[in-house]
Amino acid sequence: HKADLTYVSVPKCACSSLKRFCYEVDNGHPFPEPDQSDADWQTRTVHKRFPSHRWTRVEQMRESGELPGDMVAIVRDPVSRLVSCYANKFAAMRTIPQDDLDRHDLDPRPDFASFVDRLDTYRDLCQPIAHHSRPLSHFLGQSAEPYARIYDLSRIEELSAEINRRASTKVALPHFNPSRTDRGRDITLTAKVVDRIETLYQEDLDLFGTFMKSSAPAAA
């Protein structure tokens, strides 16, 4: 608000860092992280305080005047975004009930290729996977037109600099929730896997692909 700008967040597009950054710009101090020893700490996280809404809710808030100024967003190519979802939310798959795993012949610790191949089923059975792998269009809508600017994830520092300029602040962009790929899991990006991901997220590529910088390595 202080920058007269609305950042529309998308999971796995650096929203953990940007939500904290925007909070500090508006309030003059870092976001108060909840003590994880408290029983209700999960109700006071930055994502509970500032959730990533589906586009229909963003539109409602915009029309009611809750969201001021220009709208901006960060996007990410679907391959690296889904790799990040897999790496960061891998443990969540182990919360799927065994009965559901057996019924769907599903591995609670899949390699990346298997995860991509059965993504729809993992989404159905695991809410964290569903939320963090939904298409960009679920959060950003069906057009780039409402946005003053859309940044690729690689240009996040440009967005933070613009917010600081507008708000006359000098807040450093924090780095939270990095995706860890050191779990001993197979994240091999073959041509088949990349093609499958791009097919799953074809709408995102059609709508926002011109703003993306692909960070996927060459497929074998």
C-alpha positions in Angstrom: 0.0 0.0 0.0 2.8 2.4 0.8 4.1 2.0 -2.7 0.6 2.5 -4.2 1.1 -0.9 -5.8 -0.5 -4.4 -5.4 1.7 -7.5 -5.7 -0.4 -10.5 -6.7 1.3 -13.5 -5.3 1.8 -17.0 -6.8 3.1 -20.0 -4.9 6.6 -21.2 -5.9 7.3 -17.7 -7.5 9.3 -16.3 -4.5 6.1 -15.3 -2.7 7.6 -16.2 0.8 10.3 -13.6 0.3 8.1 -11.0 -1.4 5.3 -11.1 1.2 7.8 -10.5 3.9 9.5 -7.8 1.9 6.2 -6.0 1.2 5.2 -6.2 4.9 8.4 -4.6 6.0 8.0 -1.8 3.4 4.6 -1.0 4.7 5.3 -1.4 8.4 8.9 -0.4 8.9 9.9 -3.6 10.6 10.3 -7.3 9.6 7.3 -9.6 9.6 6.9 -11.1 13.2 7.6 -14.8 12.7 5.5 -17.0 15.0 7.3 -19.1 17.6 7.0 -22.7 16.3 6.7 -23.9 19.9 3.3 -22.3 20.1 0.4 -24.6 19.5 -1.2 -22.1 17.1 1.9 -21.0 15.2 0.7 -22.2 11.9 -2.3 -19.8 12.0 0.1 -16.8 12.3 2.5 -17.4 9.4 3.0 -14.9 6.6 1.0 -17.1 4.2 -2.0 -17.2 6.6 -1.8 -13.5 7.1 -1.4 -12.8 3.3 -2.7 -15.8 1.4 -2.2 -16.3 -2.3 -5.8 -15.9 -3.6 -7.4 -17.4 -6.6 -8.0 -14.8 -9.4 -11.8 -14.5 -8.8 -11.1 -13.4 -5.2 -8.4 -10.9 -6.4 -11.0 -9.4 -8.9 -13.5 -9.0 -6.0 -10.9 -7.3 -3.8 -9.9 -5.1 -6.7 -13.5 -4.0 -7.4 -14.1 -3.3 -3.7 -11.1 -1.0 -3.5 -9.1 -3.3 -1.2 -6.2 -3.5 -3.7 -4.7 -0.1 -4.5 -2.6 1.2 -7.4 -0.9 -0.8 -10.2 -0.9 -4.5 -10.1 2.3 -6.5 -10.5 3.3 -10.2 -10.4 6.2 -12.6 -10.6 6.0 -15.6 -13.0 8.2 -18.6 -13.4 8.6 -21.1 -16.2 6.6 -24.3 -15.4 9.5 -26.7 -15.4 11.5 -25.0 -12.7 8.4 -24.1 -10.8 7.3 -27.7 -10.6 10.8 -28.9 -9.7 10.6 -26.4 -6.8 7.2 -27.7 -5.8 8.5 -31.3 -5.8 11.7 -30.4 -3.9 10.1 -28.2 -1.3 6.9 -30.1 -0.7 8.3 -33.7 -1.0 7.6 -34.5 2.7 3.9 -33.5 2.3 3.3 -36.6 0.1 4.1 -38.8 3.1 1.0 -37.5 4.8 -1.3 -39.2 2.2 -3.2 -42.0 4.0 -1.9 -45.4 3.2 -5.4 -46.5 2.0 -5.4 -43.8 -0.6 -1.8 -44.7 -1.7 -2.9 -48.4 -2.1 -6.1 -47.5 -3.9 -4.3 -45.4 -6.5 -1.1 -47.5 -6.6 0.8 -44.3 -5.6 4.4 -44.0 -4.3 4.7 -41.6 -1.3 8.3 -41.0 -2.2 8.2 -40.8 -6.0 11.1 -39.8 -8.3 10.4 -36.6 -10.2 9.3 -38.3 -13.4 6.8 -40.4 -11.5 5.6 -37.3 -9.7 5.0 -35.5 -13.0 3.3 -38.5 -14.5 0.8 -38.8 -11.6 0.6 -35.1 -10.8 -3.2 -34.9 -11.0 -3.6 -37.8 -8.5 -1.1 -36.3 -6.1 -3.0 -33.0 -6.3 -6.3 -34.8 -5.5 -4.8 -36.4 -2.4 -2.4 -33.8 -1.1 -3.6 -30.2 -0.5 -0.1 -28.7 -0.2 0.9 -30.2 -3.6 -2.4 -29.0 -5.2 -1.9 -25.4 -3.9 1.7 -25.1 -4.9 1.3 -26.6 -8.3 -1.8 -24.9 -9.5 -1.4 -23.0 -12.8 -0.4 -19.4 -12.8 -3.8 -18.6 -14.3 -5.5 -19.8 -11.1 -3.9 -16.9 -9.3 -3.2 -14.3 -12.0 -6.3 -14.8 -14.3 -6.7 -15.3 -18.0 -4.9 -12.3 -19.2 -1.8 -10.1 -18.6 -3.8 -7.0 -19.3 -4.7 -6.1 -15.7 -1.0 -5.9 -14.7 1.2 -2.8 -15.0 4.1 -5.1 -15.2 4.9 -8.8 -14.9 8.4 -9.9 -14.0 10.2 -13.2 -14.5 11.5 -14.7 -11.2 15.1 -13.9 -12.4 14.2 -10.2 -12.3 12.8 -10.2 -8.8 15.4 -7.6 -7.7 14.0 -5.2 -10.2 10.5 -5.5 -8.6 11.9 -5.0 -5.1 13.9 -1.9 -6.3 10.7 -0.5 -7.9 8.7 -1.0 -4.7 11.5 0.7 -2.7 11.6 3.6 -5.1 7.8 4.1 -4.9 7.7 3.8 -1.1 10.9 5.8 -0.5 12.3 2.9 1.5 15.5 0.8 1.5 14.3 -2.6 2.5 16.5 -5.6 1.6 14.7 -8.4 -0.1 14.9 -11.4 2.2 15.3 -15.0 0.9 13.0 -17.5 2.4 11.9 -21.1 1.6 14.6 -22.0 -0.9 13.8 -25.3 -2.6 16.2 -28.0 -1.5 17.2 -30.6 -4.1 19.7 -32.4 -1.8 17.2 -35.0 -0.6 18.8 -37.8 -2.7 15.8 -37.7 -5.0 15.9 -38.1 -8.8 15.1 -34.9 -10.5 16.3 -35.8 -14.0 14.8 -33.6 -16.7 14.5 -35.8 -19.8 12.9 -34.5 -22.9 9.8 -36.6 -22.1 9.4 -35.1 -18.6 9.9 -31.5 -19.9 7.3 -32.1 -22.7 4.8 -33.5 -20.2 5.2 -30.5 -17.9 4.9 -28.0 -20.8 1.7 -29.9 -21.9 0.2 -29.7 -18.4 1.0 -26.0 -18.2 0.3 -25.0 -21.8 -2.2 -22.4 -20.8 0.3 -20.6 -18.6 2.9 -20.7 -21.4 0.3 -19.2 -23.8 -0.8 -16.5 -21.3 2.5 -15.6 -19.7 5.2 -17.2 -21.6 6.5 -14.0 -23.1 7.4 -12.8 -19.6 9.3 -16.0 -18.7 12.9 -16.8 -18.9 13.3 -20.6 -19.0 15.6 -21.9 -16.4 15.3 -25.6 -17.3 18.5 -27.3 -18.3 18.8 -28.9 -21.7 16.7 -32.1 -21.7 18.4 -35.3 -22.4 
